[in-house]
Amino acid sequence: MPTVLESSHREFRTFVADSTGIQIILPVIVTEHGVLDQFARYMHLNRIKSRSWQESATFALQLLLEYMEANQGFYDTPRALFTAFSDALYTGTVSNSCDPSGLWWQPRQPDDAGKLIGHVTRFSDWLAVVNEDAKLQLNHWRHATRHEERLNWAAYSHRRDNAFLTHLWRSTSQTKQSRAVRSRTMPVERQTPTKAFPEEHFELLVCEGFRRRSRDSRGPIDLRNVLITYLMHYGGLRLSEALSLWSDDVSLEAGEVIVRIYHPEYGLAPGGKSNRAVYLQSQYGLQPRNRLVKAIDPLFLGWKNGLITDPHRRCFEVFFFPHEAGQIFAELWRDYHLKQRLKPKASEGHPYAFTNRDGQPYSHRMFRKAHKLGIERIGLAYEKIEGTTPHGHRHAYGQRLARGGAAPLLIKNAMHHASITSSQTYTQPTTAQMRQSLRDLEERLRLQYADDSHDP
């Protein structure tokens, strides 16, 4: 078997933008010639993008460089090269257990391949503009490396005849032009139940699954894990949103428990004088958890850009369903802070509500581990298809709303989706419902035919 090509790898480097000294950690691509300078500049320009976007863009360009390295001399034009590159993403590079290229790529799902192609397209569009405007730049390019020469060659062709990668990007509603070859998307209509946690096992999970193994003066149940699970199961939160909660984010207002989920950077900080990024830095010397490096920091939390419904606070409110679940949550929240929450050391302070045994913020990985143990302790299989992973609780919330007859717009707002189409997965009929509906239709038609045949 040929050796897998490794023409580049990803590293994380610290950027200092100006005299303020503010440091930003971003992914870069390193080749045998050093850091790929062009892509490092591109990453810095996109430094406010999410970590998942940055890492996906980095991975896409790594694949492109690997393909270029493996196919030197095979293609005379960018169009031919990138047509073949896009095909390789969809079909893989292995045939009959053989791959002379040494890439050994397996076929990718159409949506995944389309996203990677999109990242390459956007980078090439930017690079084409930069190369054309190079004479106007205050900070000129240094001499290009071999990898950069290849990218510049392709970008120059793109700018010259608008051909580079035009076949790889889907058409847009803003123009009458269309790419010659579009992403290979498939029409999908969900008719199988979303992966929801089974309602009949919820009480067993929180009462027995999260039970402490040894006697503890703080109580027999791990209230931290119960509270997080309540927020997902009865409040519809994602795990990362629940873990981002600060102790000040829960309040009692007019007899109602109010839980607000703030944007991790721009949300209003306690005191109302700054945003959360500024507050974390000034009070604790910390960064927002969504800006940490996922690959190296276990405290990283993603942020899905849930619909912000309070523009002043830059947050959204949790809507418990059923309502009494919120009242139970309030009682558990009080008990947790009085009896179980371990406060951070004075030198390691932070505002996060959920802490580990050292008083540090509770991590995504540690909750997943505790949740898996709890699932197995009550005799269930820990499988995504069974709805028993943490995200299954959010699906259970959405399906509970749909079963209760909630309108699509209500489901959208309760689950904080930016688009109503994101909520349709909870209202689509299952295959069982489709079969029953067709049988009901057939029965109505049969009765109608029988009534018509008896009319004089």
Secondary structure, DSSP 4 states (H G I P E B T S, - for coil): -PPPP-SEEEEEEEEE-STT--EEEEEEEEETTEE-HHHHHHHHHTTTS-HHHHHHHHHHHHHHHHHHHHTTTT-SSHHHHHHHHHHHHHH-S-BTTB-TTS--PPPPPHHHHHHHHHHHHHHHHHHHHHHHTGGG-SS------HHHHHHHHHHHHHHHHS-TTTTTS---TT-S---SS----------S---PPPGGGHHHIIIIITB-SS--TT-SB-HHHHHHHHHHHTT---HHHHHT-BGGGEEEETTEEEEEEE-TTTSBPTTSSSBHHHHHHHHHS---GGGS-TTT-TT------PPP-BTTTTEEE---SSHHHHHHHHHHHHHIIIIIPPPPPGGG---BS-B-TTSSBPPHHHHHHHHHHHHHHTT----GGGT-STHHHHHHHHHHHHHTT--HHHHHHHTT-SSGGGGGGGTSPPHHHHHHHHHHHHHHHHHHHHHHHH--
